[in-house]
Amino acid sequence: MFAPKSVLITGTNRSLGLALVRQLLELASPPNHIFACCRTPHNAEELKCVANENPSVIVMKLDPGWLAKEIGGGIGPTPPEESAKALLKVFATGTEAHQGDFYTHQGEQLPF
């Protein structure tokens, strides 16, 4: 049975991402935390409604940093693995109090 404790979904302001959030909430044992990430959470009206009705949905905007990745010629200073490891620390401390916040991969809260 699929019963994760926490889930991160990107692109949750519409379409597939928003549908995944809703489907997870309908599970017999929904996750304790659903980190619903999108570029413009302040414009994600449907997602905000879902989050208001379900305290386990935490809407966030994340900045993974300038990544050293193949598509960008590998010139970014942050390896993807390093960014992912740091973002996991951000999620580990995420609660309903972080609703709508914007964080860097280093856990720094940015103005939004």
Biopython code that builds the backbone (N, CA, C, O; Angstrom):
import numpy as np
from Bio.PDB.StructureBuilder import StructureBuilder

atoms = [
    (1, "MET", "N", (0.833, -1.184, 0.000)),
    (1, "MET", "CA", (0.000, 0.000, 0.000)),
    (1, "MET", "C", (0.880, 1.251, 0.000)),
    (1, "MET", "O", (1.873, 1.321, 0.724)),
    (2, "PHE", "N", (0.515, 2.212, -0.798)),
    (2, "PHE", "CA", (1.242, 3.474, -0.915)),
    (2, "PHE", "C", (0.816, 4.398, 0.221)),
    (2, "PHE", "O", (-0.314, 4.885, 0.232)),
    (3, "ALA", "N", (1.721, 4.646, 1.186)),
    (3, "ALA", "CA", (1.388, 5.498, 2.326)),
    (3, "ALA", "C", (2.616, 6.285, 2.781)),
    (3, "ALA", "O", (3.150, 6.033, 3.861)),
    (4, "PRO", "N", (3.069, 7.242, 1.954)),
    (4, "PRO", "CA", (4.251, 8.021, 2.334)),
    (4, "PRO", "C", (3.944, 8.972, 3.494)),
    (4, "PRO", "O", (2.802, 9.397, 3.675)),
    (5, "LYS", "N", (4.971, 9.299, 4.272)),
    (5, "LYS", "CA", (4.798, 10.232, 5.384)),
    (5, "LYS", "C", (4.845, 11.671, 4.904)),
    (5, "LYS", "O", (4.094, 12.517, 5.389)),
    (6, "SER", "N", (5.731, 11.953, 3.945)),
    (6, "SER", "CA", (5.867, 13.297, 3.379)),
    (6, "SER", "C", (6.110, 13.184, 1.885)),
    (6, "SER", "O", (6.764, 12.251, 1.418)),
    (7, "VAL", "N", (5.572, 14.151, 1.138)),
    (7, "VAL", "CA", (5.712, 14.149, -0.314)),
    (7, "VAL", "C", (6.010, 15.570, -0.773)),
    (7, "VAL", "O", (5.463, 16.533, -0.235)),
    (8, "LEU", "N", (6.875, 15.692, -1.766)),
    (8, "LEU", "CA", (7.159, 16.973, -2.409)),
    (8, "LEU", "C", (6.670, 16.894, -3.843)),
    (8, "LEU", "O", (7.012, 15.965, -4.576)),
    (9, "ILE", "N", (5.868, 17.873, -4.239)),
    (9, "ILE", "CA", (5.371, 17.935, -5.614)),
    (9, "ILE", "C", (5.654, 19.324, -6.148)),
    (9, "ILE", "O", (5.390, 20.319, -5.474)),
    (10, "THR", "N", (6.194, 19.395, -7.359)),
    (10, "THR", "CA", (6.437, 20.689, -7.996)),
    (10, "THR", "C", (5.336, 20.948, -9.028)),
    (10, "THR", "O", (4.661, 20.026, -9.484)),
    (11, "GLY", "N", (5.175, 22.214, -9.379)),
    (11, "GLY", "CA", (4.170, 22.583, -10.375)),
    (11, "GLY", "C", (2.758, 22.379, -9.882)),
    (11, "GLY", "O", (1.887, 21.967, -10.648)),
    (12, "THR", "N", (2.514, 22.663, -8.602)),
    (12, "THR", "CA", (1.226, 22.345, -7.996)),
    (12, "THR", "C", (0.157, 23.420, -8.171)),
    (12, "THR", "O", (-0.959, 23.264, -7.676)),
    (13, "ASN", "N", (0.480, 24.499, -8.863)),
    (13, "ASN", "CA", (-0.519, 25.564, -9.026)),
    (13, "ASN", "C", (-1.622, 25.177, -10.007)),
    (13, "ASN", "O", (-2.667, 25.828, -10.044)),
    (14, "ARG", "N", (-1.404, 24.114, -10.811)),
    (14, "ARG", "CA", (-2.439, 23.722, -11.775)),
    (14, "ARG", "C", (-2.159, 22.323, -12.308)),
    (14, "ARG", "O", (-1.147, 21.712, -11.965)),
    (15, "SER", "N", (-3.024, 21.839, -13.115)),
    (15, "SER", "CA", (-2.887, 20.620, -13.900)),
    (15, "SER", "C", (-2.433, 19.411, -13.074)),
    (15, "SER", "O", (-2.999, 19.123, -12.019)),
    (16, "LEU", "N", (-1.424, 18.719, -13.559)),
    (16, "LEU", "CA", (-0.999, 17.461, -12.957)),
    (16, "LEU", "C", (-0.532, 17.641, -11.514)),
    (16, "LEU", "O", (-0.881, 16.833, -10.652)),
    (17, "GLY", "N", (0.238, 18.667, -11.241)),
    (17, "GLY", "CA", (0.715, 18.886, -9.874)),
    (17, "GLY", "C", (-0.418, 19.068, -8.888)),
    (17, "GLY", "O", (-0.403, 18.480, -7.806)),
    (18, "LEU", "N", (-1.408, 19.881, -9.250)),
    (18, "LEU", "CA", (-2.567, 20.107, -8.382)),
    (18, "LEU", "C", (-3.383, 18.824, -8.236)),
    (18, "LEU", "O", (-3.870, 18.519, -7.148)),
    (19, "ALA", "N", (-3.533, 18.075, -9.324)),
    (19, "ALA", "CA", (-4.265, 16.806, -9.277)),
    (19, "ALA", "C", (-3.561, 15.798, -8.356)),
    (19, "ALA", "O", (-4.222, 15.048, -7.638)),
    (20, "LEU", "N", (-2.232, 15.781, -8.376)),
    (20, "LEU", "CA", (-1.488, 14.882, -7.488)),
    (20, "LEU", "C", (-1.727, 15.230, -6.022)),
    (20, "LEU", "O", (-1.893, 14.340, -5.188)),
    (21, "VAL", "N", (-1.744, 16.523, -5.709)),
    (21, "VAL", "CA", (-2.026, 16.946, -4.336)),
    (21, "VAL", "C", (-3.394, 16.418, -3.912)),
    (21, "VAL", "O", (-3.536, 15.835, -2.837)),
    (22, "ARG", "N", (-4.383, 16.622, -4.750)),
    (22, "ARG", "CA", (-5.747, 16.182, -4.421)),
    (22, "ARG", "C", (-5.838, 14.661, -4.267)),
    (22, "ARG", "O", (-6.505, 14.162, -3.361)),
    (23, "GLN", "N", (-5.166, 13.935, -5.155)),
    (23, "GLN", "CA", (-5.200, 12.468, -5.088)),
    (23, "GLN", "C", (-4.530, 11.964, -3.812)),
    (23, "GLN", "O", (-5.014, 11.019, -3.189)),
    (24, "LEU", "N", (-3.433, 12.582, -3.426)),
    (24, "LEU", "CA", (-2.762, 12.165, -2.195)),
    (24, "LEU", "C", (-3.650, 12.391, -0.978)),
    (24, "LEU", "O", (-3.641, 11.591, -0.042)),
    (25, "LEU", "N", (-4.409, 13.468, -0.990)),
    (25, "LEU", "CA", (-5.306, 13.758, 0.131)),
    (25, "LEU", "C", (-6.444, 12.753, 0.234)),
    (25, "LEU", "O", (-7.036, 12.594, 1.301)),
    (26, "GLU", "N", (-6.755, 12.071, -0.872)),
    (26, "GLU", "CA", (-7.837, 11.092, -0.882)),
    (26, "GLU", "C", (-7.394, 9.687, -0.484)),
    (26, "GLU", "O", (-8.225, 8.787, -0.365)),
    (27, "LEU", "N", (-6.093, 9.495, -0.279)),
    (27, "LEU", "CA", (-5.602, 8.175, 0.131)),
    (27, "LEU", "C", (-6.182, 7.793, 1.497)),
    (27, "LEU", "O", (-6.517, 8.657, 2.307)),
    (28, "ALA", "N", (-6.293, 6.494, 1.732)),
    (28, "ALA", "CA", (-6.772, 6.021, 3.029)),
    (28, "ALA", "C", (-5.881, 6.540, 4.156)),
    (28, "ALA", "O", (-6.363, 6.869, 5.240)),
    (29, "SER", "N", (-4.584, 6.606, 3.888)),
    (29, "SER", "CA", (-3.612, 7.170, 4.841)),
    (29, "SER", "C", (-2.841, 8.272, 4.125)),
    (29, "SER", "O", (-1.744, 8.024, 3.625)),
    (30, "PRO", "N", (-3.391, 9.486, 4.065)),
    (30, "PRO", "CA", (-2.696, 10.561, 3.353)),
    (30, "PRO", "C", (-1.393, 10.945, 4.060)),
    (30, "PRO", "O", (-1.250, 10.717, 5.261)),
    (31, "PRO", "N", (-0.459, 11.519, 3.332)),
    (31, "PRO", "CA", (0.809, 11.935, 3.945)),
    (31, "PRO", "C", (0.586, 12.958, 5.062)),
    (31, "PRO", "O", (-0.377, 13.725, 5.042)),
    (32, "ASN", "N", (1.497, 12.951, 6.032)),
    (32, "ASN", "CA", (1.459, 13.954, 7.099)),
    (32, "ASN", "C", (1.730, 15.347, 6.553)),
    (32, "ASN", "O", (1.140, 16.331, 6.998)),
    (33, "HIS", "N", (2.634, 15.414, 5.578)),
    (33, "HIS", "CA", (2.991, 16.686, 4.959)),
    (33, "HIS", "C", (3.056, 16.518, 3.444)),
    (33, "HIS", "O", (3.686, 15.592, 2.933)),
    (34, "ILE", "N", (2.400, 17.423, 2.745)),
    (34, "ILE", "CA", (2.520, 17.498, 1.287)),
    (34, "ILE", "C", (3.110, 18.867, 0.997)),
    (34, "ILE", "O", (2.442, 19.888, 1.164)),
    (35, "PHE", "N", (4.360, 18.885, 0.563)),
    (35, "PHE", "CA", (5.014, 20.134, 0.210)),
    (35, "PHE", "C", (4.641, 20.441, -1.236)),
    (35, "PHE", "O", (5.147, 19.822, -2.171)),
    (36, "ALA", "N", (3.755, 21.400, -1.393)),
    (36, "ALA", "CA", (3.225, 21.773, -2.708)),
    (36, "ALA", "C", (3.991, 22.996, -3.193)),
    (36, "ALA", "O", (3.743, 24.113, -2.740)),
    (37, "CYS", "N", (4.919, 22.779, -4.112)),
    (37, "CYS", "CA", (5.795, 23.861, -4.573)),
    (37, "CYS", "C", (5.364, 24.354, -5.949)),
    (37, "CYS", "O", (4.978, 23.573, -6.818)),
    (38, "CYS", "N", (5.440, 25.672, -6.121)),
    (38, "CYS", "CA", (5.146, 26.269, -7.419)),
    (38, "CYS", "C", (5.836, 27.629, -7.509)),
    (38, "CYS", "O", (6.258, 28.186, -6.496)),
    (39, "ARG", "N", (5.945, 28.153, -8.716)),
    (39, "ARG", "CA", (6.658, 29.421, -8.944)),
    (39, "ARG", "C", (5.919, 30.625, -8.384)),
    (39, "ARG", "O", (6.540, 31.569, -7.895)),
    (40, "THR", "N", (4.593, 30.592, -8.457)),
    (40, "THR", "CA", (3.809, 31.754, -8.024)),
    (40, "THR", "C", (2.693, 31.332, -7.078)),
    (40, "THR", "O", (1.523, 31.346, -7.460)),
    (41, "PRO", "N", (3.039, 30.955, -5.843)),
    (41, "PRO", "CA", (2.004, 30.497, -4.925)),
    (41, "PRO", "C", (0.952, 31.561, -4.615)),
    (41, "PRO", "O", (-0.190, 31.226, -4.302)),
    (42, "HIS", "N", (1.323, 32.822, -4.699)),
    (42, "HIS", "CA", (0.344, 33.885, -4.421)),
    (42, "HIS", "C", (-0.758, 33.935, -5.471)),
    (42, "HIS", "O", (-1.827, 34.486, -5.208)),
    (43, "ASN", "N", (-0.520, 33.368, -6.665)),
    (43, "ASN", "CA", (-1.531, 33.334, -7.727)),
    (43, "ASN", "C", (-2.242, 31.982, -7.821)),
    (43, "ASN", "O", (-3.142, 31.818, -8.645)),
    (44, "ALA", "N", (-1.858, 31.032, -7.006)),
    (44, "ALA", "CA", (-2.394, 29.673, -7.099)),
    (44, "ALA", "C", (-3.660, 29.553, -6.247)),
    (44, "ALA", "O", (-3.644, 28.944, -5.177)),
    (45, "GLU", "N", (-4.739, 30.132, -6.726)),
    (45, "GLU", "CA", (-5.979, 30.213, -5.950)),
    (45, "GLU", "C", (-6.545, 28.842, -5.588)),
    (45, "GLU", "O", (-6.920, 28.619, -4.436)),
    (46, "GLU", "N", (-6.614, 27.919, -6.549)),
    (46, "GLU", "CA", (-7.157, 26.588, -6.261)),
    (46, "GLU", "C", (-6.304, 25.861, -5.234)),
    (46, "GLU", "O", (-6.823, 25.221, -4.319)),
    (47, "LEU", "N", (-4.998, 25.965, -5.394)),
    (47, "LEU", "CA", (-4.077, 25.324, -4.449)),
    (47, "LEU", "C", (-4.228, 25.924, -3.056)),
    (47, "LEU", "O", (-4.218, 25.196, -2.064)),
    (48, "LYS", "N", (-4.368, 27.236, -2.975)),
    (48, "LYS", "CA", (-4.545, 27.881, -1.678)),
    (48, "LYS", "C", (-5.836, 27.409, -1.003)),
    (48, "LYS", "O", (-5.869, 27.238, 0.216)),
    (49, "CYS", "N", (-6.883, 27.201, -1.776)),
    (49, "CYS", "CA", (-8.146, 26.680, -1.218)),
    (49, "CYS", "C", (-7.938, 25.274, -0.653)),
    (49, "CYS", "O", (-8.404, 24.960, 0.442)),
    (50, "VAL", "N", (-7.236, 24.434, -1.410)),
    (50, "VAL", "CA", (-6.951, 23.072, -0.953)),
    (50, "VAL", "C", (-6.128, 23.126, 0.341)),
    (50, "VAL", "O", (-6.402, 22.379, 1.281)),
    (51, "ALA", "N", (-5.130, 23.999, 0.388)),
    (51, "ALA", "CA", (-4.273, 24.114, 1.572)),
    (51, "ALA", "C", (-5.053, 24.640, 2.773)),
    (51, "ALA", "O", (-4.823, 24.207, 3.902)),
    (52, "ASN", "N", (-5.963, 25.560, 2.534)),
    (52, "ASN", "CA", (-6.773, 26.100, 3.633)),
    (52, "ASN", "C", (-7.663, 25.034, 4.250)),
    (52, "ASN", "O", (-7.955, 25.082, 5.445)),
    (53, "GLU", "N", (-8.095, 24.076, 3.445)),
    (53, "GLU", "CA", (-8.964, 23.000, 3.926)),
    (53, "GLU", "C", (-8.184, 21.816, 4.495)),
    (53, "GLU", "O", (-8.751, 20.968, 5.184)),
    (54, "ASN", "N", (-6.874, 21.760, 4.204)),
    (54, "ASN", "CA", (-6.053, 20.616, 4.601)),
    (54, "ASN", "C", (-4.723, 21.104, 5.160)),
    (54, "ASN", "O", (-3.826, 21.447, 4.390)),
    (55, "PRO", "N", (-4.577, 21.142, 6.469)),
    (55, "PRO", "CA", (-3.342, 21.664, 7.063)),
    (55, "PRO", "C", (-2.093, 20.855, 6.726)),
    (55, "PRO", "O", (-0.980, 21.323, 6.967)),
    (56, "SER", "N", (-2.252, 19.659, 6.176)),
    (56, "SER", "CA", (-1.072, 18.880, 5.785)),
    (56, "SER", "C", (-0.447, 19.395, 4.490)),
    (56, "SER", "O", (0.677, 19.017, 4.159)),
    (57, "VAL", "N", (-1.159, 20.253, 3.750)),
    (57, "VAL", "CA", (-0.634, 20.811, 2.502)),
    (57, "VAL", "C", (0.104, 22.104, 2.819)),
    (57, "VAL", "O", (-0.492, 23.065, 3.305)),
    (58, "ILE", "N", (1.405, 22.124, 2.543)),
    (58, "ILE", "CA", (2.244, 23.282, 2.808)),
    (58, "ILE", "C", (2.707, 23.841, 1.471)),
    (58, "ILE", "O", (3.506, 23.221, 0.769)),
    (59, "VAL", "N", (2.196, 25.017, 1.130)),
    (59, "VAL", "CA", (2.526, 25.655, -0.148)),
    (59, "VAL", "C", (3.807, 26.459, 0.032)),
    (59, "VAL", "O", (3.896, 27.314, 0.913)),
    (60, "MET", "N", (4.803, 26.174, -0.817)),
    (60, "MET", "CA", (6.094, 26.842, -0.713)),
    (60, "MET", "C", (6.639, 27.168, -2.090)),
    (60, "MET", "O", (6.280, 26.547, -3.090)),
    (61, "LYS", "N", (7.505, 28.148, -2.112)),
    (61, "LYS", "CA", (8.308, 28.437, -3.299)),
    (61, "LYS", "C", (9.754, 28.187, -2.902)),
    (61, "LYS", "O", (10.196, 28.630, -1.842)),
    (62, "LEU", "N", (10.490, 27.480, -3.748)),
    (62, "LEU", "CA", (11.867, 27.123, -3.432)),
    (62, "LEU", "C", (12.828, 27.581, -4.514)),
    (62, "LEU", "O", (12.511, 27.543, -5.702)),
    (63, "ASP", "N", (13.997, 28.012, -4.091)),
    (63, "ASP", "CA", (15.074, 28.372, -5.009)),
    (63, "ASP", "C", (16.176, 27.342, -4.827)),
    (63, "ASP", "O", (16.846, 27.343, -3.794)),
    (64, "PRO", "N", (16.385, 26.455, -5.808)),
    (64, "PRO", "CA", (17.404, 25.424, -5.655)),
    (64, "PRO", "C", (18.832, 25.943, -5.789)),
    (64, "PRO", "O", (19.785, 25.189, -5.590)),
    (65, "GLY", "N", (18.988, 27.217, -6.123)),
    (65, "GLY", "CA", (20.322, 27.774, -6.350)),
    (65, "GLY", "C", (20.714, 27.627, -7.803)),
    (65, "GLY", "O", (20.001, 27.015, -8.599)),
    (66, "TRP", "N", (21.862, 28.200, -8.137)),
    (66, "TRP", "CA", (22.387, 28.104, -9.498)),
    (66, "TRP", "C", (23.105, 26.770, -9.611)),
    (66, "TRP", "O", (24.201, 26.586, -9.082)),
    (67, "LEU", "N", (22.470, 25.854, -10.304)),
    (67, "LEU", "CA", (22.969, 24.487, -10.350)),
    (67, "LEU", "C", (23.956, 24.248, -11.481)),
    (67, "LEU", "O", (23.830, 24.794, -12.577)),
    (68, "ALA", "N", (24.935, 23.421, -11.179)),
    (68, "ALA", "CA", (25.878, 22.951, -12.192)),
    (68, "ALA", "C", (25.198, 21.780, -12.886)),
    (68, "ALA", "O", (25.257, 20.645, -12.413)),
    (69, "LYS", "N", (24.556, 22.065, -14.006)),
    (69, "LYS", "CA", (23.846, 21.003, -14.705)),
    (69, "LYS", "C", (24.188, 21.036, -16.184)),
    (69, "LYS", "O", (24.605, 22.060, -16.726)),
    (70, "GLU", "N", (24.004, 19.915, -16.806)),
    (70, "GLU", "CA", (24.386, 19.727, -18.197)),
    (70, "GLU", "C", (23.761, 20.776, -19.119)),
    (70, "GLU", "O", (24.432, 21.305, -20.005)),
    (71, "ILE", "N", (22.475, 21.077, -18.910)),
    (71, "ILE", "CA", (21.782, 21.998, -19.807)),
    (71, "ILE", "C", (22.377, 23.415, -19.761)),
    (71, "ILE", "O", (22.296, 24.150, -20.745)),
    (72, "GLY", "N", (22.966, 23.797, -18.635)),
    (72, "GLY", "CA", (23.564, 25.123, -18.495)),
    (72, "GLY", "C", (25.062, 25.121, -18.712)),
    (72, "GLY", "O", (25.740, 26.080, -18.346)),
    (73, "GLY", "N", (25.583, 24.076, -19.291)),
    (73, "GLY", "CA", (27.010, 23.994, -19.539)),
    (73, "GLY", "C", (27.811, 23.588, -18.308)),
    (73, "GLY", "O", (29.041, 23.605, -18.335)),
    (74, "GLY", "N", (27.125, 23.227, -17.235)),
    (74, "GLY", "CA", (27.810, 22.771, -16.033)),
    (74, "GLY", "C", (28.552, 23.853, -15.287)),
    (74, "GLY", "O", (29.449, 23.559, -14.497)),
    (75, "ILE", "N", (28.183, 25.127, -15.530)),
    (75, "ILE", "CA", (28.974, 26.215, -14.943)),
    (75, "ILE", "C", (28.445, 26.734, -13.611)),
    (75, "ILE", "O", (29.115, 27.539, -12.964)),
    (76, "GLY", "N", (27.271, 26.299, -13.185)),
    (76, "GLY", "CA", (26.742, 26.750, -11.897)),
    (76, "GLY", "C", (27.621, 26.257, -10.757)),
    (76, "GLY", "O", (28.238, 25.198, -10.875)),
    (77, "PRO", "N", (27.692, 27.003, -9.651)),
    (77, "PRO", "CA", (28.572, 26.623, -8.550)),
    (77, "PRO", "C", (28.032, 25.515, -7.637)),
    (77, "PRO", "O", (28.785, 24.958, -6.838)),
    (78, "THR", "N", (26.736, 25.189, -7.745)),
    (78, "THR", "CA", (26.144, 24.233, -6.819)),
    (78, "THR", "C", (25.814, 22.916, -7.523)),
    (78, "THR", "O", (25.003, 22.899, -8.449)),
    (79, "PRO", "N", (26.429, 21.818, -7.095)),
    (79, "PRO", "CA", (26.064, 20.523, -7.672)),
    (79, "PRO", "C", (24.618, 20.185, -7.287)),
    (79, "PRO", "O", (24.208, 20.465, -6.160)),
    (80, "PRO", "N", (23.836, 19.587, -8.201)),
    (80, "PRO", "CA", (22.453, 19.238, -7.888)),
    (80, "PRO", "C", (22.311, 18.396, -6.612)),
    (80, "PRO", "O", (21.356, 18.571, -5.854)),
    (81, "GLU", "N", (23.248, 17.497, -6.383)),
    (81, "GLU", "CA", (23.193, 16.645, -5.188)),
    (81, "GLU", "C", (23.287, 17.478, -3.918)),
    (81, "GLU", "O", (22.609, 17.193, -2.931)),
    (82, "GLU", "N", (24.133, 18.515, -3.944)),
    (82, "GLU", "CA", (24.293, 19.395, -2.780)),
    (82, "GLU", "C", (23.009, 20.188, -2.528)),
    (82, "GLU", "O", (22.577, 20.333, -1.385)),
    (83, "SER", "N", (22.409, 20.694, -3.592)),
    (83, "SER", "CA", (21.156, 21.438, -3.462)),
    (83, "SER", "C", (20.050, 20.528, -2.929)),
    (83, "SER", "O", (19.290, 20.925, -2.046)),
    (84, "ALA", "N", (19.959, 19.315, -3.463)),
    (84, "ALA", "CA", (18.930, 18.375, -3.018)),
    (84, "ALA", "C", (19.095, 18.044, -1.536)),
    (84, "ALA", "O", (18.112, 17.998, -0.797)),
    (85, "LYS", "N", (20.311, 17.818, -1.108)),
    (85, "LYS", "CA", (20.580, 17.503, 0.294)),
    (85, "LYS", "C", (20.161, 18.669, 1.194)),
    (85, "LYS", "O", (19.568, 18.460, 2.252)),
    (86, "ALA", "N", (20.471, 19.887, 0.772)),
    (86, "ALA", "CA", (20.109, 21.066, 1.559)),
    (86, "ALA", "C", (18.595, 21.282, 1.574)),
    (86, "ALA", "O", (18.030, 21.653, 2.603)),
    (87, "LEU", "N", (17.938, 21.049, 0.433)),
    (87, "LEU", "CA", (16.482, 21.206, 0.383)),
    (87, "LEU", "C", (15.780, 20.211, 1.296)),
    (87, "LEU", "O", (14.742, 20.527, 1.878)),
    (88, "LEU", "N", (16.335, 19.018, 1.426)),
    (88, "LEU", "CA", (15.746, 18.039, 2.339)),
    (88, "LEU", "C", (15.727, 18.562, 3.772)),
    (88, "LEU", "O", (14.801, 18.272, 4.530)),
    (89, "LYS", "N", (16.747, 19.330, 4.142)),
    (89, "LYS", "CA", (16.771, 19.933, 5.479)),
    (89, "LYS", "C", (15.663, 20.976, 5.620)),
    (89, "LYS", "O", (15.059, 21.102, 6.685)),
    (90, "VAL", "N", (15.395, 21.723, 4.546)),
    (90, "VAL", "CA", (14.304, 22.702, 4.566)),
    (90, "VAL", "C", (12.975, 21.972, 4.783)),
    (90, "VAL", "O", (12.152, 22.404, 5.591)),
    (91, "PHE", "N", (12.768, 20.866, 4.063)),
    (91, "PHE", "CA", (11.522, 20.109, 4.205)),
    (91, "PHE", "C", (11.388, 19.499, 5.589)),
    (91, "PHE", "O", (10.289, 19.420, 6.136)),
    (92, "ALA", "N", (12.506, 19.069, 6.152)),
    (92, "ALA", "CA", (12.468, 18.422, 7.465)),
    (92, "ALA", "C", (11.951, 19.363, 8.545)),
    (92, "ALA", "O", (11.414, 18.911, 9.556)),
    (93, "THR", "N", (12.109, 20.666, 8.340)),
    (93, "THR", "CA", (11.643, 21.635, 9.337)),
    (93, "THR", "C", (10.344, 22.315, 8.903)),
    (93, "THR", "O", (9.820, 23.166, 9.620)),
    (94, "GLY", "N", (9.829, 21.945, 7.741)),
    (94, "GLY", "CA", (8.619, 22.579, 7.220)),
    (94, "GLY", "C", (7.375, 22.209, 8.001)),
    (94, "GLY", "O", (7.137, 21.036, 8.290)),
    (95, "THR", "N", (6.580, 23.215, 8.342)),
    (95, "THR", "CA", (5.312, 22.994, 9.034)),
    (95, "THR", "C", (4.273, 23.923, 8.421)),
    (95, "THR", "O", (4.566, 24.676, 7.492)),
    (96, "GLU", "N", (3.077, 23.861, 8.944)),
    (96, "GLU", "CA", (2.012, 24.731, 8.466)),
    (96, "GLU", "C", (2.398, 26.209, 8.607)),
    (96, "GLU", "O", (1.886, 27.059, 7.878)),
    (97, "ALA", "N", (3.292, 26.508, 9.539)),
    (97, "ALA", "CA", (3.733, 27.888, 9.756)),
    (97, "ALA", "C", (4.524, 28.431, 8.558)),
    (97, "ALA", "O", (4.693, 29.644, 8.427)),
    (98, "HIS", "N", (5.000, 27.551, 7.697)),
    (98, "HIS", "CA", (5.790, 27.962, 6.535)),
    (98, "HIS", "C", (4.927, 28.180, 5.292)),
    (98, "HIS", "O", (5.449, 28.383, 4.196)),
    (99, "GLN", "N", (3.624, 28.139, 5.465)),
    (99, "GLN", "CA", (2.675, 28.272, 4.359)),
    (99, "GLN", "C", (2.955, 29.529, 3.530)),
    (99, "GLN", "O", (2.954, 30.637, 4.066)),
    (100, "GLY", "N", (3.191, 29.362, 2.234)),
    (100, "GLY", "CA", (3.382, 30.479, 1.317)),
    (100, "GLY", "C", (4.754, 31.110, 1.357)),
    (100, "GLY", "O", (4.981, 32.113, 0.681)),
    (101, "ASP", "N", (5.677, 30.559, 2.124)),
    (101, "ASP", "CA", (7.007, 31.153, 2.242)),
    (101, "ASP", "C", (7.904, 30.774, 1.059)),
    (101, "ASP", "O", (7.636, 29.822, 0.326)),
    (102, "PHE", "N", (8.975, 31.552, 0.902)),
    (102, "PHE", "CA", (9.945, 31.370, -0.176)),
    (102, "PHE", "C", (11.294, 31.100, 0.476)),
    (102, "PHE", "O", (11.779, 31.914, 1.262)),
    (103, "TYR", "N", (11.906, 29.951, 0.151)),
    (103, "TYR", "CA", (13.160, 29.557, 0.767)),
    (103, "TYR", "C", (14.223, 29.233, -0.274)),
    (103, "TYR", "O", (13.924, 28.743, -1.362)),
    (104, "THR", "N", (15.470, 29.519, 0.086)),
    (104, "THR", "CA", (16.597, 29.090, -0.730)),
    (104, "THR", "C", (16.936, 27.652, -0.344)),
    (104, "THR", "O", (16.434, 27.122, 0.647)),
    (105, "HIS", "N", (17.789, 27.043, -1.142)),
    (105, "HIS", "CA", (18.231, 25.681, -0.829)),
    (105, "HIS", "C", (19.074, 25.653, 0.455)),
    (105, "HIS", "O", (19.333, 24.585, 1.008)),
    (106, "GLN", "N", (19.495, 26.825, 0.918)),
    (106, "GLN", "CA", (20.275, 26.895, 2.153)),
    (106, "GLN", "C", (19.386, 27.144, 3.375)),
    (106, "GLN", "O", (19.884, 27.320, 4.488)),
    (107, "GLY", "N", (18.078, 27.158, 3.159)),
    (107, "GLY", "CA", (17.143, 27.342, 4.258)),
    (107, "GLY", "C", (16.864, 28.787, 4.619)),
    (107, "GLY", "O", (16.154, 29.060, 5.587)),
    (108, "GLU", "N", (17.415, 29.716, 3.851)),
    (108, "GLU", "CA", (17.202, 31.136, 4.110)),
    (108, "GLU", "C", (15.835, 31.554, 3.560)),
    (108, "GLU", "O", (15.512, 31.271, 2.407)),
    (109, "GLN", "N", (15.041, 32.224, 4.386)),
    (109, "GLN", "CA", (13.747, 32.715, 3.925)),
    (109, "GLN", "C", (13.955, 34.008, 3.155)),
    (109, "GLN", "O", (14.655, 34.913, 3.608)),
    (110, "LEU", "N", (13.341, 34.081, 1.994)),
    (110, "LEU", "CA", (13.444, 35.265, 1.143)),
    (110, "LEU", "C", (12.124, 36.030, 1.168)),
    (110, "LEU", "O", (11.064, 35.443, 1.385)),
    (111, "PRO", "N", (12.193, 37.353, 0.942)),
    (111, "PRO", "CA", (10.938, 38.106, 0.851)),
    (111, "PRO", "C", (10.168, 37.664, -0.382)),
    (111, "PRO", "O", (10.751, 37.332, -1.414)),
    (112, "PHE", "N", (8.859, 37.665, -0.255)),
    (112, "PHE", "CA", (8.046, 37.191, -1.370)),
    (112, "PHE", "C", (6.896, 38.125, -1.608)),
    (112, "PHE", "O", (6.091, 37.896, -2.510)),
]
sb = StructureBuilder()
sb.init_structure("model")
sb.init_model(0)
sb.init_chain("A")
sb.init_seg("    ")
for serial, (resi, resn, name, xyz) in enumerate(atoms, 1):
    if name == "N":
        sb.init_residue(resn, " ", resi, " ")
    sb.init_atom(name, np.array(xyz, "f"), 0.0, 1.0, " ", f" {name:<3s}", serial, name[0])
structure = sb.get_structure()
